[in-house]
């Protein structure tokens, strides 16, 4: 699969984070919250801000703060 910006995911779609770029402080904060390269997330509510499920947590994100690129994955 090609990489997509996080905000291109549709509701209910799963993806693996491939890249997180932006200001170092934001990238570090997202990593502390569990959003880092290699993690899987599910889009709960597209838009701005978007709502994603990450492990047992939900995060509300504004993708313009950082560029988050994802690779959609099929979940059996």
VMD Tcl script that draws the C-alpha trace (Angstrom):
set ca {
  {0.00 0.00 0.00}
  {1.06 3.56 -0.62}
  {1.37 6.00 2.27}
  {-1.55 8.31 2.99}
  {-1.94 11.32 5.27}
  {-3.81 10.34 8.44}
  {-6.75 12.57 7.51}
  {-7.38 10.49 4.35}
  {-8.50 7.46 6.38}
  {-12.21 6.69 6.44}
  {-14.25 5.94 9.56}
  {-13.46 2.46 10.89}
  {-10.33 2.04 8.77}
  {-7.17 0.60 10.40}
  {-3.67 1.76 9.54}
  {-0.07 1.44 10.64}
  {1.82 4.65 11.28}
  {4.71 4.90 8.80}
  {6.01 8.42 9.45}
  {5.53 11.25 11.95}
  {7.07 14.56 10.92}
  {6.86 18.03 12.40}
  {8.17 20.10 15.25}
  {10.28 17.91 17.56}
  {8.19 18.77 20.62}
  {4.96 17.62 18.94}
  {6.55 14.44 17.55}
  {7.90 13.62 21.03}
  {4.53 14.32 22.68}
  {2.70 12.08 20.20}
  {5.24 9.31 20.88}
  {4.60 9.68 24.63}
  {0.90 9.18 23.89}
  {1.68 6.03 21.92}
  {1.47 7.44 18.41}
  {4.77 6.47 16.82}
  {6.10 4.69 13.76}
  {4.92 1.08 13.69}
  {1.84 1.48 15.89}
  {-1.64 0.56 14.63}
  {-4.60 2.85 14.93}
  {-8.22 3.01 13.81}
  {-10.00 6.10 12.54}
  {-13.08 6.66 14.68}
  {-14.10 10.12 13.48}
  {-12.53 11.69 10.39}
  {-12.27 15.47 10.14}
  {-10.45 18.16 12.02}
  {-9.88 17.35 14.73}
  {-10.03 13.63 14.00}
  {-10.54 10.95 16.63}
  {-8.39 7.81 16.52}
  {-8.28 4.65 18.61}
  {-4.77 3.72 19.67}
  {-4.36 0.64 21.86}
  {-6.94 1.22 24.61}
  {-6.97 5.00 24.22}
  {-8.68 7.55 22.04}
  {-6.79 10.57 20.78}
  {-8.20 13.72 19.25}
  {-5.71 15.04 16.71}
  {-5.35 18.06 14.47}
  {-3.25 16.68 11.62}
  {-1.92 20.14 10.70}
  {0.26 20.17 13.85}
  {2.30 17.26 12.48}
  {2.35 15.29 9.28}
  {1.33 11.73 10.09}
  {1.61 9.28 7.21}
  {-0.07 5.89 7.49}
  {-0.27 2.62 5.58}
  {-3.83 1.18 5.58}
  {-4.00 -2.42 6.84}
  {-6.67 -5.08 6.60}
  {-7.72 -6.46 9.98}
  {-9.07 -10.00 9.96}
}
mol new
graphics top color blue
foreach p $ca { graphics top sphere $p radius 0.5 }
foreach p [lrange $ca 0 end-1] q [lrange $ca 1 end] { graphics top cylinder $p $q radius 0.2 }
display resetview
